[in-house]
């Protein structure tokens, strides 16, 4: 093979290589565009499914609420005079809501106001939420009443208890069970006739034995609490240190991959002295912190 033929062959191969690279780049660009469009479509569908699910749950909650409310008023004024009549009180509770994001969702902390009323009645327990939320507050409220009765030694079977929970208007889905400990503390303060410090908040489920159970979204809840001006945040055992996820980018040719990786953080370090986070194992222990922090 002479030099002229060799040069021609190399030139053809080079041109073919350039053309192939251009084609592959075009294909990869199209694939990237199609992937982005698919992600956007999936994100949109996820949002629609979440909104539809929330709407269904809200309708169920409304149905149950009005059913319980109608039963309450159909009972008429109770002739029971042995039940308690306690002045209503309010307590700040912490929760999280779900916000669709890409293929998944992210959590955002919120604060809610819980008000409790106790009147003579027939042992009925009602939960009113504003706005209507498709969340199971009812079971948490029943456990809260049972635990408060056990701790205080006060019989609440002759009293009707109404919890009213007020959350931001834009909230569609929150975690109800994590308000159980707050409900119990609030009811105990009414039974004992003691004021609670408004700079203290708690998140945690309440168990039948009075212990404080685990919850999710503690990191997001603490941030919401600080924004509300809370100075002491009580959390379940083992949850003052939590796992959060950070993101980093990695490039593979024309593609950019966003990775999420776990990092354990101490909430007291994260808050940098703006508030203090303390673990509590029981409602009785938590109640003492509400009292001890009073000025």
N, C-alpha and C positions, 0 to 999 in steps of 0.2 A: 504494500500500500504506500503510494507516494505521499508527499507532504500535502499536496493540494487536496487529495481525497480525504486525508486525515483531518485537515482543517475544516472541510465541509461537513464531515461526520460530527465533529465536535460542535460546530455551529448549530447543526440541526438538533443535537441532543440538548444544547443549551437553550435553544428556543423552545423546545418541547418542555424542558424543566421550568422555564419561566411561565409558559402557558399553563402548565399543570399547577404551579403555585398560585397563579392568578385565579384559576378555577377553584382550587381548594379554599382560597381566602373568600371567594364569593360564596361558596357553599357554607363555610363556617359562619359568615356574616348573616346569611339567610337563616341558618339554624339558630343563631343567637337571637335574631329578630323573632322567629317563630316561638322560641322558648320564652322570651319576654311577653309575647302576646298570650301564650298559654298560662303563664304565671298570673297575668292580669285577669284573665278569664276565671281562673281558679280562685283568685282573691275575691273577685266580684261574687262568685257563687258561694264562697264561704261566708261572706257578709250577709248575703240573702238568706242562707240557711240559718245562720245565727240569729238574724232578726226575726225570721219566721218562728224559730224555736222559742225565742224570747216572748214573741207575741202570744204563742200558744200557752206558754207557762203563765204569762200575765193573766190571760183569760181564765185559766184554771184557778189562779190565786183569787181573782175577782169573784169567781163562782163560789169558791169555798168561803171567802170572807162574807159575802152577802148572805150565804146560807147560814153561817154562824150568827151573823148579825140579826137576821130575821128570827132565828130561834131564840136569841137573847131577848128581843123585844116582844116576841109572842108570849114569852113567859110572864110578861107584865111585871109590875113592881113586886118584888119579893116580900113576903111577910116575915122573912127571917130577920130578926133583930140581933142575933148573936154574932153575925159576921162583922168583920172589921170595916171601918171606914177611914181610909188613910189619904192624906193630901197627896196629890200627884207630884211627882218629881221627874227630873230629866237627867240623862247621862249621855256623854259622847261615846259612841262605839266606833270601831274600825272595821272596814270591809274592803274588798277588792271587786272590781268589775272587769269583765273580759272585753278586749278591743281587738277585732280582727286585724291581722297583719301578715300579708303574704300567705304562705301555706298554713300558718298557725295563728296564734293570737298572743297578745301581750297583756299583762295585768297592770292595772292602775289602782292605786290606793284611794279610798274615799273615806270621809267621816259621815256618820249618821247620828241623828238625835233620837234617843229612845226615851219615851215618856211612859210612866206606869200609873194606873189608877186602880184603887182597891175599894170596892163597895160591898155592902151586905148582899148576899145572893145565894146561889146554889152551887158554887164551886166551878163555874164556867170560866174558861180561859179563852180570850179573844186576842187576835193580833190584827192591827190595822196598819197598812203600809201606804205611804205617800211618796212617790207615785206607786201604783200597784206594781209589785215585783213578784215574778214567778220563782219564789224561793221558799223553802220550807222553814219558816220561822216558827210555825206552830209547834213542832216537836221540841224545838229548843225552848220555847216558852213553857211547855208543860214540865220539862225536866227542871227548868229554873225554879218553877213554883214548888215542885216536890223537894228540891234540895234546900231552898230557902226555908221551907216549913221544918225540915229535919234539923237544920243548923240552929234555927231560932227556937225550936220547940213550940211554935205557934201553929195552931190548927187553922188552915186556910180553906177547909172544905165548905165553910159557910159563907165564903166571900167570892165575888166575881172579880176577876183580874183582867184588865185590859192593857195590853202593850201597844203603843203607837210608835211606829218607826218612820222617821222622816229622812229621806235621802235626797241628793241633788236631782233635779228634774230630768237630767239626761241619762240617769242610770237605768239600764234595762236588765242587767243580770248581775247579781251580787251573791256572795256566799252568806247565807242566813245562819247556819249552825254556829259559826264563829262568834255570833253575838250572844250565845248562851251564857257565858260567864258574866258579861256585862249586865244582862237581864237579872241574873241572880244577885249580883252586888247591888243593883238598883233596888230590887225588892227588899233585900235585907235592910238597906238604909231606911226604907219606909217603915218596916216593922219595928226597928230600933229607935226610930225618930231622930236619926243622926244625918247631918248634912255631909255630902261627899265633895271632895276637892275637885273642882272642874279642870285642874291642870293634870289630872291623872286619867289614864285610859287603859283599857284592857282588851285583848283579843284572845279568844280561846273558846273551845266548846266546853260545855259543862256535862260531866258524867253523873250518873245516878248516885255515885258514892261521894260526890262533891269535889272530885278532882278536876283539874283543868286539862282538857285534852288538846291534841295537836291541831293546828290549822295551817293553811297555805297562805302564800302571799305576805308573809310577815315583813319582808323587806319593803314592799310597796306600802304596806299599812303604816310602818314607822315614818316613812317620808311624809305621808298624808297627815299623820299626827303632829309632826313638827310644824308643818305649814298651818295647822290649826292652832298652834300655840301650846300644845301639850308638852309638859316637862318630864313626866314619868310615864313610861310605857311598860305595862306588864304583859309578859308573853308566856306561853307554855314551856315546860321543862325542855331544855336542849335547843330552844329556838332563838336564843340571843346571837347565835352564830348560824348563818344561813348560806346556802349556795345560790349565787347569782350567775347569770350568763353574760359574758362579754363577746364582742364580735371582732373579727380581724379579716382582712382581705388577702387573698392569695391569687396571683395571676398565673394562668397557663395559656401562653400564646395570646390569642385575642380574647380569651375568656377571663372573667374575674369571678372568683368563688368567694363567697362570704361565709365564714365559719363561725359557729358559736361554740364557746368552750366554757366549762364551769370554773368558778373561783369561789372559795369559801371566804366569807368576810365576817368580821365581828361588828355587829350593829352599833355598839358603843363607839367604835372607831370611826364608822361611817358617819355618825351623827356629829362627831367632833365637838362634844360638849353642849350641843343645842338641846339635847334631851338625854335622859338616862333610860336604859333598857334593863329590866330585871325579870328573871324567870320566877314564876310562882307555880307551885304544884297543886294548890287547892284554892277554892273560892274563899274559904275562911282566911287563908294567908293573904290573898289578894285584898280582901276587905280591910285588913289591918293596915295595908299600905295606903289605902284611900284615907283612912283615919289619921295615920301617922304623918301624912304629908300636909295635914291641915295646919294653918298658921294660927 
